């Protein structure tokens, strides 16, 4: 499954005899889909030399980290965890806090379906 449209870059440079060791450098940033499941993937790079009428291909493997979330036919929040800070690596062992403490909740939502009559709005949680 392609991550993005095929990137085409026509590189035109005059190569002189003293440039025999010259190598073209191309930098491309590919966006990854926001909801891609964790796993092993690869980026396939294909190059065509129109002057020499040759081509080459290179597959670069990479691993997407993340959390696999079980699919659901209805809206469900899973793996609900509390943290002391937004960038905290480990969740709190117990969700114990005092008035005025920062408390972050992170969770996975599954079962949301986009359609003509659905939209995403921000969620706010206030304790009673």
Secondary structure as GFF3:
##gff-version 3
##sequence-region A 1 128
A	DSSP	three_ten_helix	17	19	.	.	.	ID=ss1
A	DSSP	beta_strand	39	49	.	.	.	ID=ss2
A	DSSP	beta_strand	54	64	.	.	.	ID=ss3
A	DSSP	beta_strand	76	83	.	.	.	ID=ss4
A	DSSP	beta_strand	104	110	.	.	.	ID=ss5
###
